[in-house]
Amino acid sequence: MRQAMLKDISLSAVIAGLLAVIIAYCGPLIIVFQVATLAGVSTEDMMSWIWGISFGVGISGLVLSYLSKMPIMTGWSVPGTVLLLSLFPTLTVAEMVGAHMLAGMMIVIIGLSGHFDRLMAWIPQGVAGGMLAGLLFQFGAAAFKTISVSPVLLILMLSVYLLGKRYFSRYSIVAVFVVGLVFVIATGQVHTEAFNLQWVMPKLIAPEFSIYSILSLSVPLVLVSLSGQYLPVSTAI
């Protein structure tokens, strides 16, 4: 089995894994930082949050992919993370933890029941796409606001992306990341003087459950995750 896995390692497989990591971190993680700042989460708690995300995604994806022999990558819901921005500071961090635990249990039950397709048949794809677009539009539009800060960088990365989609679509995201990174390093926009590498100690946050957190976060999180992320996957399959 180990030899078979080694034979399956190729440049395209490595690039696909690299893309998954880059996309998972560069986009959603910024939203996590915004949510943590808005909620007044301390630096220690935020680092513990990132620790949990990183280890949870990495270990669960590794184990599930190995056991099922399928490309499975777990992760946090991007639309669900965006949803948090509209709920703070009315929700406490403990209530957020409880709501996420309950939403995760509901998604697992739906997956084990085998009725995902039947449930998604009730939601038109146009409605699902509208829900996702409504949550993410503000962040897509906000990217163009940076043109006043660094117009050259925005134009350069956008040009690389458009050219990449036309001539080397498989590596377009990697090319955008590399070009952007090289540009900020070459222009001295990377500041490492405050960089401090240290071990992160995870902190336990006791969950709290309330009717408000369930109705305002758990249920919408399940609907947004199923319709905005899992539905496109099932449609592609």
C-alpha positions as CSV (number, residue, x, y, z in Angstrom):
1,M,0.0,0.0,0.0
2,R,2.9,2.4,0.8
3,Q,4.4,1.7,-2.6
4,A,1.1,2.4,-4.3
5,M,0.9,5.7,-2.5
6,L,4.4,6.7,-3.5
7,K,3.7,5.9,-7.1
8,D,0.7,8.2,-7.0
9,I,2.8,11.2,-5.9
10,S,3.3,13.5,-8.9
11,L,3.8,17.2,-9.6
12,S,0.1,17.7,-10.2
13,A,-0.8,16.0,-6.9
14,V,1.7,18.1,-5.0
15,I,0.4,21.3,-6.7
16,A,-3.2,20.3,-5.9
17,G,-2.3,19.9,-2.2
18,L,-0.4,23.2,-2.2
19,L,-3.3,25.0,-3.8
20,A,-5.7,23.6,-1.2
21,V,-3.4,24.8,1.6
22,I,-2.9,28.3,0.1
23,I,-6.6,28.8,-0.7
24,A,-7.6,27.5,2.8
25,Y,-5.2,29.8,4.6
26,C,-4.9,33.0,2.5
27,G,-8.6,33.6,2.3
28,P,-10.6,32.2,5.3
29,L,-7.9,32.8,7.8
30,I,-8.0,36.5,7.2
31,I,-11.7,36.4,8.0
32,V,-10.9,34.5,11.2
33,F,-8.6,37.2,12.3
34,Q,-11.3,39.8,11.6
35,V,-13.8,37.9,13.6
36,A,-11.3,37.4,16.5
37,T,-10.6,41.2,16.5
38,L,-14.2,42.1,16.4
39,A,-15.0,39.7,19.3
40,G,-12.2,41.1,21.4
41,V,-10.4,37.7,21.5
42,S,-6.9,37.8,23.1
43,T,-3.8,36.9,21.1
44,E,-3.4,33.7,23.1
45,D,-7.0,32.6,22.4
46,M,-6.7,33.6,18.7
47,M,-3.5,31.5,18.3
48,S,-5.3,28.6,20.1
49,W,-8.1,29.0,17.6
50,I,-5.7,28.9,14.6
51,W,-3.9,25.9,16.2
52,G,-7.2,24.0,16.4
53,I,-8.1,24.9,12.8
54,S,-4.7,23.8,11.5
55,F,-4.4,20.6,13.4
56,G,-8.1,19.7,13.0
57,V,-8.0,20.2,9.2
58,G,-4.6,18.5,8.7
59,I,-5.1,15.4,10.8
60,S,-8.7,14.8,9.9
61,G,-8.0,15.3,6.2
62,L,-5.0,13.0,6.4
63,V,-6.8,10.2,8.2
64,L,-10.0,10.4,6.1
65,S,-8.2,10.5,2.8
66,Y,-6.1,7.5,3.8
67,L,-9.0,5.4,5.1
68,S,-11.5,6.2,2.3
69,K,-8.9,6.4,-0.5
70,M,-10.6,9.6,-1.6
71,P,-9.4,13.2,-1.8
72,I,-11.0,14.6,1.4
73,M,-10.0,17.8,3.0
74,T,-11.9,19.0,5.9
75,G,-12.0,22.7,6.9
76,W,-14.0,25.5,8.3
77,S,-16.9,27.0,6.4
78,V,-15.9,30.2,4.7
79,P,-19.5,31.5,4.4
80,G,-20.0,30.4,8.0
81,T,-17.0,32.4,9.1
82,V,-18.3,35.4,7.3
83,L,-21.6,34.9,9.0
84,L,-19.9,35.4,12.4
85,L,-19.0,39.0,11.4
86,S,-22.6,40.0,11.6
87,L,-23.2,38.3,15.0
88,F,-20.4,39.8,17.2
89,P,-20.5,41.3,19.7
90,T,-24.0,39.9,20.4
91,L,-22.6,36.4,20.7
92,T,-19.9,35.4,23.2
93,V,-17.0,33.2,22.1
94,A,-18.4,30.4,24.3
95,E,-21.8,30.6,22.6
96,M,-20.0,30.6,19.2
97,V,-18.2,27.4,20.2
98,G,-21.4,25.7,21.3
99,A,-23.2,26.8,18.1
100,H,-20.4,25.4,16.0
101,M,-20.4,22.1,17.9
102,L,-24.1,21.7,17.4
103,A,-23.9,22.7,13.7
104,G,-21.1,20.1,13.3
105,M,-23.3,17.4,14.9
106,M,-26.2,18.3,12.6
107,I,-24.0,18.1,9.5
108,V,-22.7,14.7,10.6
109,I,-26.2,13.4,11.2
110,I,-27.3,14.6,7.7
111,G,-24.3,12.9,6.1
112,L,-24.8,9.6,7.9
113,S,-28.5,9.6,7.1
114,G,-27.8,9.4,3.4
115,H,-30.5,12.0,2.7
116,F,-28.2,14.8,1.6
117,D,-29.4,14.8,-2.0
118,R,-33.0,14.7,-1.0
119,L,-32.5,17.6,1.4
120,M,-30.6,19.6,-1.3
121,A,-33.3,19.0,-3.8
122,W,-35.5,21.3,-1.8
123,I,-33.1,24.2,-2.3
124,P,-32.8,25.6,-5.8
125,Q,-29.3,26.1,-7.0
126,G,-30.0,29.7,-7.8
127,V,-31.0,30.3,-4.2
128,A,-27.9,28.5,-2.9
129,G,-25.7,30.5,-5.2
130,G,-27.5,33.7,-4.1
131,M,-26.9,32.9,-0.4
132,L,-23.2,32.3,-1.1
133,A,-22.8,35.4,-3.2
134,G,-24.6,37.6,-0.7
135,L,-22.1,36.6,2.0
136,L,-18.9,36.8,0.0
137,F,-19.6,39.7,-2.3
138,Q,-18.4,42.3,0.2
139,F,-15.1,40.6,0.5
140,G,-14.7,40.2,-3.2
141,A,-15.5,43.9,-3.7
142,A,-13.2,44.9,-0.9
143,A,-10.2,43.5,-2.8
144,F,-10.5,46.4,-5.3
145,K,-10.4,49.0,-2.5
146,T,-6.7,48.2,-2.1
147,I,-6.0,49.7,-5.4
148,S,-5.5,53.1,-3.6
149,V,-2.9,51.5,-1.3
150,S,-0.9,49.5,-3.8
151,P,-2.3,49.8,-7.4
152,V,0.7,48.1,-9.0
153,L,0.3,45.0,-6.8
154,L,-3.4,44.7,-7.5
155,I,-3.0,45.2,-11.2
156,L,0.0,42.8,-11.3
157,M,-1.8,40.0,-9.5
158,L,-5.0,40.4,-11.4
159,S,-3.1,40.3,-14.7
160,V,-1.2,37.2,-13.6
161,Y,-4.5,35.5,-12.6
162,L,-6.3,36.4,-16.0
163,L,-3.3,35.2,-18.0
164,G,-3.0,32.1,-15.8
165,K,-6.6,31.2,-16.3
166,R,-6.0,31.5,-20.1
167,Y,-2.7,29.7,-20.5
168,F,-1.9,27.6,-17.4
169,S,-5.2,27.4,-15.4
170,R,-3.9,24.6,-13.2
171,Y,-1.2,26.7,-11.7
172,S,-2.8,30.1,-11.9
173,I,-3.5,30.5,-8.1
174,V,0.1,29.4,-7.3
175,A,1.4,31.9,-9.9
176,V,-0.6,34.7,-8.3
177,F,0.7,33.8,-4.8
178,V,4.3,33.6,-5.9
179,V,4.2,36.9,-8.0
180,G,2.5,38.8,-5.1
181,L,5.0,37.4,-2.6
182,V,8.0,38.3,-4.7
183,F,6.6,41.8,-5.3
184,V,6.1,42.7,-1.7
185,I,9.5,41.3,-0.8
186,A,11.2,43.2,-3.6
187,T,9.5,46.4,-2.6
188,G,10.3,46.1,1.1
189,Q,6.7,45.7,2.2
190,V,7.4,42.6,4.3
191,H,8.1,43.6,7.9
192,T,9.6,40.8,9.9
193,E,11.0,42.8,12.8
194,A,8.0,41.9,15.0
195,F,8.1,38.2,14.0
196,N,8.3,35.9,16.9
197,L,8.3,32.1,16.5
198,Q,7.0,30.2,19.5
199,W,5.0,27.1,20.5
200,V,1.2,27.6,20.8
201,M,-0.5,26.2,23.8
202,P,-4.1,25.3,23.1
203,K,-6.7,26.7,25.5
204,L,-10.0,25.0,26.3
205,I,-13.1,27.1,26.0
206,A,-16.2,25.6,27.6
207,P,-19.2,25.8,25.2
208,E,-22.4,27.5,26.0
209,F,-25.7,26.9,24.4
210,S,-28.6,29.3,24.0
211,I,-31.7,29.5,21.8
212,Y,-30.4,32.7,20.3
213,S,-27.0,31.1,19.3
214,I,-28.8,28.1,17.9
215,L,-31.3,30.0,15.7
216,S,-28.9,32.8,14.7
217,L,-25.7,30.7,14.1
218,S,-26.2,26.9,14.2
219,V,-29.1,26.6,11.8
220,P,-27.8,29.3,9.3
221,L,-24.4,27.7,9.5
222,V,-25.7,24.3,8.5
223,L,-27.8,25.7,5.7
224,V,-25.0,27.9,4.3
225,S,-22.4,25.0,4.6
226,L,-24.7,22.5,2.9
227,S,-25.9,24.8,0.1
228,G,-22.9,26.9,-0.4
229,Q,-20.0,24.4,-0.2
230,Y,-21.3,20.8,-0.3
231,L,-23.9,21.3,-3.0
232,P,-21.3,22.4,-5.7
233,V,-19.3,19.3,-4.9
234,S,-22.2,17.0,-5.2
235,T,-23.2,18.7,-8.4
236,A,-19.7,18.3,-9.9
237,I,-19.7,14.6,-9.0
